[in-house]
């Protein structure tokens, strides 16, 4: 990307492009508008580099989006959906923006993905950003202070650390929303990618993609990725959950060694290039979205982003957790610290 195409003023704050790079030649471009990952250049098994992250080629296309809003973005205050944009905390009902049909999605109309983050420090391998979300913003209670650290190691690990503190009881569920294609962005679909997810269960959803409250076994379903399986093998099966989401767009209940441990969650392997993407997280869940709503819009390199032309792997707490008492809590209280680590590891085989 041309750095000048990502410089500007948004909401009276300066926006720039920052480049992380390691000794192996891996490079990640990040904008402080939405904390967005713009590019991820990784090698194939022959050492040929390609950008594996979908995106736009100018800042303006992110600010004034006409299609997929969340490309590469940081999501908050609450990743995923909240039913009917409402939840009750300490006996008080809060109302959020209904920006996904009748539901609230990914923090509302102007979530953290549409905010300019303050850059605290920037080096060749680490970028630290911060954001303050005032009480009542998008309907959420409490003044929330967020710090996010992007770190690229010489072991080809892209580690994202989200931290947050509040001055009043609130709910928090931050996540990262890069869309990956291990062939290279704009290079066809991801149905041939082979995926493994360390999860014995997933969260079924209703017709509006809100959890039913059930924790369902993956056994005998198209949601069983405990063994390496081609993503497209069962995506068109006659299964009610696949019909409701038009494919895969569900939360998997990860197998955890202990609460908050940084555990393996997922691996994606693309056989032609040999690229491997592994995911580790401290979170209890991961949303796998298979690009069901991409339909040929032109991406940053001039290539169309086709149907199921990417996948998102969003480590998180479960959707609609504030309204689901049997799900892990997303409540954050004063004097507590929220910390969520997601690590994407790039390798080849």
Buried (B, 14 or more C-beta within 10 A) or exposed (E): BEEEBBEBEBEEEEBBBBBBBBEBEBBBBBBBBBBBBBBBBBBBBEEEEBBBBBBBBBBEBBBEBEBBBBBBBBBBBBBBBBBBBBBEBEEEEBEBBBBBBEBBBBBBEEBBBBBBBBBEEBEEBBBBBBBEBEEEBBBBBBBBBBBBBBBBBEEBBBBBBBBBBBBBBBBBBBBBBBBBBBBBBBBBBBBBBBBBBBBBBBBBBEEEBBBEBEBBEBEEBBBBBBEEBBBBEBBEEEEEBBEBBBBBBBBBBBBBEEEEEBBBBBBBBBEEBBBBBBBBBBBBBBBBBBBBEBEEEEBBBEBBBBBBBBBBBBBBBBBBBBBBEEBEEBBBEEEEEBEBBBBBBBBBE
